[in-house]
């Protein structure tokens, strides 16, 4: 799948690959499956229906996946529009089961993609996410914060509590003072906070 991972294959290439993928899916590890679904989700030439065809395999392997693999599988299904309600619930359950293993990148991307899916997720999922975030807030860097500030100014819909929102703002302020945040990340954060109502 190394060629597929470059997302440069033709339509014919991906069509040929699909047959091999379906034929060999029972041999896949969680690493293999992650590379495939992520690659197909990113390529303009690939048929995204393959992700639906592999959903049962995701259910089978995701309990064995590490947090990076799990996060990339979430990204693949959320960004391609192939997320089902059943699969979403599985990702929520796996986050709760592995929340102590999550790092700042995992947490921020889970938050971003669930927010991208119209603020999806139940209250218990966000309870665990915020618990992980609070514990690791000092490890959040610019790219992680950029994901956490996605749609931050939609206060009435936000699933983050007031305390966590404040800690995120404080972390951004600290990185600005230390000159440790890049302009791109800061600009994205600004774009998602400029419409906040004044306190």
C-alpha positions as CSV (number, residue, x, y, z in Angstrom):
1,X,0.0,0.0,0.0
2,X,3.0,2.3,-0.1
3,X,2.0,3.6,-3.5
4,X,-1.6,4.1,-2.3
5,X,-0.3,6.2,0.6
6,X,1.0,8.8,-1.7
7,X,-2.6,9.4,-3.0
8,X,-1.2,9.7,-6.5
9,X,-2.7,6.6,-8.1
10,X,-5.1,6.8,-11.0
11,X,-8.8,5.7,-10.9
12,X,-7.8,2.5,-12.6
13,X,-5.1,1.8,-10.1
14,X,-7.4,2.2,-7.1
15,X,-10.1,0.0,-8.8
16,X,-7.5,-2.8,-9.3
17,X,-6.3,-2.3,-5.7
18,X,-9.9,-2.6,-4.3
19,X,-10.2,-6.2,-5.6
20,X,-6.9,-7.2,-3.9
21,X,-7.9,-5.4,-0.7
22,X,-11.2,-7.2,-0.4
23,X,-9.7,-10.5,-1.2
24,X,-6.9,-10.1,1.4
25,X,-8.8,-8.2,4.2
26,X,-8.8,-11.2,6.6
27,X,-5.0,-11.0,6.7
28,X,-4.8,-7.4,7.7
29,X,-3.4,-6.1,10.9
30,X,-4.8,-2.9,12.5
31,X,-1.7,-1.1,11.0
32,X,-2.5,-2.4,7.5
33,X,-6.2,-1.5,7.8
34,X,-5.4,2.0,9.1
35,X,-3.1,2.7,6.1
36,X,-5.7,1.5,3.6
37,X,-8.7,3.4,4.9
38,X,-6.7,6.6,5.6
39,X,-5.1,6.5,2.1
40,X,-8.5,5.9,0.4
41,X,-10.1,8.7,2.3
42,X,-7.5,11.2,1.2
43,X,-7.2,10.3,-2.5
44,X,-9.5,12.0,-5.0
45,X,-9.2,9.0,-7.3
46,X,-10.2,6.3,-4.8
47,X,-13.8,5.0,-4.4
48,X,-14.8,5.9,-0.9
49,X,-17.3,3.1,-0.9
50,X,-14.4,0.8,0.0
51,X,-14.5,2.3,3.5
52,X,-18.1,1.1,3.9
53,X,-17.0,-2.4,2.7
54,X,-14.3,-2.5,5.3
55,X,-16.5,-1.3,8.2
56,X,-16.9,-4.8,9.7
57,X,-13.1,-5.2,9.6
58,X,-12.7,-1.9,11.5
59,X,-15.0,-3.2,14.2
60,X,-13.0,-6.4,14.4
61,X,-9.6,-4.7,14.6
62,X,-10.1,-1.4,16.4
63,X,-9.9,-2.9,19.9
64,X,-6.4,-4.1,18.9
65,X,-5.4,-0.7,17.4
66,X,-3.1,1.7,19.2
67,X,-4.3,5.3,19.7
68,X,-2.6,6.7,16.6
69,X,-4.2,4.0,14.4
70,X,-7.5,4.6,16.1
71,X,-7.3,8.3,15.5
72,X,-6.4,7.9,11.8
73,X,-9.3,5.5,11.3
74,X,-11.6,8.1,12.8
75,X,-10.1,10.7,10.5
76,X,-10.7,8.5,7.5
77,X,-14.4,7.8,8.2
78,X,-15.2,11.3,9.5
79,X,-13.6,13.2,6.6
80,X,-14.9,10.9,3.9
81,X,-18.6,11.1,5.0
82,X,-18.6,7.3,5.5
83,X,-19.1,7.4,9.3
84,X,-22.2,5.4,10.5
85,X,-23.9,5.9,13.8
86,X,-22.8,2.4,14.9
87,X,-19.2,3.1,14.0
88,X,-19.3,6.5,15.7
89,X,-20.4,4.8,18.9
90,X,-17.5,2.3,18.6
91,X,-15.0,5.2,18.4
92,X,-16.6,6.8,21.5
93,X,-16.4,3.5,23.4
94,X,-12.8,2.9,22.3
95,X,-11.8,6.4,23.4
96,X,-13.3,5.8,26.8
97,X,-11.5,2.5,27.1
98,X,-8.1,4.0,26.1
99,X,-8.4,7.6,27.3
100,X,-5.4,7.2,29.7
101,X,-3.2,6.2,26.7
102,X,-4.2,9.2,24.6
103,X,-1.7,12.0,24.0
104,X,-2.4,15.6,23.0
105,X,-2.5,14.9,19.3
106,X,-5.0,12.0,19.8
107,X,-7.3,14.0,22.0
108,X,-7.3,17.1,19.8
109,X,-8.0,15.2,16.6
110,X,-10.8,13.2,18.3
111,X,-12.3,16.4,19.4
112,X,-11.9,18.0,16.0
113,X,-13.5,15.2,14.0
114,X,-16.4,14.8,16.4
115,X,-17.0,18.5,16.2
116,X,-16.7,18.3,12.4
117,X,-19.5,15.7,12.5
118,X,-21.9,18.3,13.8
119,X,-20.8,18.2,17.5
120,X,-21.4,14.5,17.6
121,X,-20.8,12.3,20.7
122,X,-22.5,11.6,24.0
123,X,-21.9,13.4,27.3
124,X,-19.8,10.5,28.7
125,X,-17.4,10.7,25.7
126,X,-16.8,14.4,26.3
127,X,-16.3,13.8,30.1
128,X,-13.5,11.4,29.3
129,X,-12.0,13.7,26.6
130,X,-12.0,16.7,28.9
131,X,-10.5,14.6,31.7
132,X,-7.6,13.6,29.4
133,X,-7.2,17.1,28.1
134,X,-7.0,18.7,31.6
135,X,-4.4,16.2,32.7
136,X,-2.2,16.8,29.6
137,X,-2.9,20.5,28.9
138,X,0.7,21.5,29.4
139,X,1.7,19.2,26.5
140,X,-0.7,20.8,24.0
141,X,1.3,22.6,21.3
142,X,0.1,24.8,18.4
143,X,-1.2,22.2,16.1
144,X,-3.1,20.4,18.9
145,X,-4.7,23.7,20.0
146,X,-5.6,24.6,16.5
147,X,-7.8,21.4,16.4
148,X,-9.2,22.1,19.8
149,X,-10.3,25.6,18.8
150,X,-12.3,24.4,15.8
151,X,-15.7,26.1,16.0
152,X,-14.7,27.5,19.4
153,X,-16.9,30.6,18.9
154,X,-20.1,28.5,18.5
155,X,-20.4,28.7,22.3
156,X,-24.0,27.4,22.5
157,X,-23.1,24.2,20.6
158,X,-19.7,23.6,22.1
159,X,-19.4,20.4,24.1
160,X,-16.5,21.8,26.2
161,X,-17.2,23.1,29.6
162,X,-16.3,26.6,30.7
163,X,-13.3,25.4,32.8
164,X,-11.7,23.5,29.9
165,X,-12.3,26.4,27.5
166,X,-10.5,28.7,29.9
167,X,-7.6,26.3,30.3
168,X,-7.3,26.2,26.5
169,X,-7.2,30.0,26.2
170,X,-4.6,30.1,29.0
171,X,-2.4,27.6,27.2
172,X,-2.5,29.6,24.0
173,X,-1.6,32.7,26.0
174,X,1.4,30.9,27.6
175,X,2.7,29.7,24.2
176,X,2.4,33.3,22.8
177,X,4.4,34.7,25.7
178,X,7.0,32.0,25.2
179,X,7.0,32.6,21.4
180,X,6.3,28.8,20.9
181,X,3.3,28.9,18.6
182,X,3.5,29.3,14.8
183,X,1.6,31.9,12.9
184,X,-0.6,29.5,11.0
185,X,-1.8,27.8,14.2
186,X,-2.4,31.2,15.8
187,X,-4.3,32.5,12.7
188,X,-6.6,29.5,12.7
189,X,-7.3,29.9,16.4
190,X,-8.0,33.6,15.8
191,X,-10.5,32.7,13.0
192,X,-12.4,30.4,15.4
193,X,-12.5,32.9,18.3
194,X,-13.1,36.3,16.6
195,X,-16.8,36.0,16.9
196,X,-16.8,35.1,20.6
197,X,-19.2,37.2,22.7
198,X,-17.4,39.5,25.2
199,X,-17.6,38.3,28.8
